[in-house]
Amino acid sequence: MAISRAQLLKELLPGLNALFGLEYKKYGEEHKEIFESETSDRSFEVETKLSGFSAAPVKNEGAAMAYDNAQEAFTARYTHETIAMGFSLTEEAIEDNLYDSLSGRYTKALARAMAYTKQVKAAAILNNAFSGGPTYGDGVVLCSTAHPLVSGGTNSNTPSTPADLNETSLEAAVIQIAAWTDERGLLIASKPNKLIIPPALQFTATRILETELRVSTADNDINALKNNGSIPGGYAINHYLTDTNAWFLTTDVPNGLKHFTRTPISTSMDADFDTGNSRYKSRERYSFGVSDPLGIFGSPGAS
């Protein structure tokens, strides 16, 4: 439906001093703190995790050489979605000079709506990371205590008991990440990179990561997390996280959470011959998803 003069009646009145409501600031591209970004030239992308070899056994004198098999572990699929929105102005609204006063404002509002949608879709991967959320290539949710391995073991990228963000839970997460293995049970030397939190936890994160001494203790102990550089990337606030208690750690494991851009955002306009209305649209196509769940560690919080 086209925006008509009836919907914008006050913009036609003399003495109008200001138009407001479309000039709010917006948060930046916060998904870049979490996802690796790549381009795509296909309708979907598929990534497959490979299994290496187990630890080499001892060869006894005169015994035959042992041989091992490599195999595929699981596959991740990214199906790109098309996100599009537009608006139009009637021919009469354009004749009455509403085009000049409103088109710039509404094209900015359109860009803001598109950017907002992108951040919501990105954050949804983390908002649905725990029990009840979607499963990924290895058949379990993103943050699970039982990511199955080819060797028969499991990796866990969430606490066995959900924990709020504090010094103890963060230290335990660093230790847990260091114990991750590959598909055949070999340690992978993984480390945390950055803490991802909702706005409600920003002051807690500052106290834990940036003070010289331990928080909330009378002991004169150093802050081991800071002294050891355990979280080298510090923390980043994601304003689109819906759980005020949930927190996440990105890791240095490659090919973790990914964002594919199939078609970058573009805008266009044209005139409809029959109605004379001018139409404006914005369109992009992308996907967010998970290849290796070890790209992140997460806790839903204790409450």
Disulfide bonds with the S-S distance in Angstrom:
none
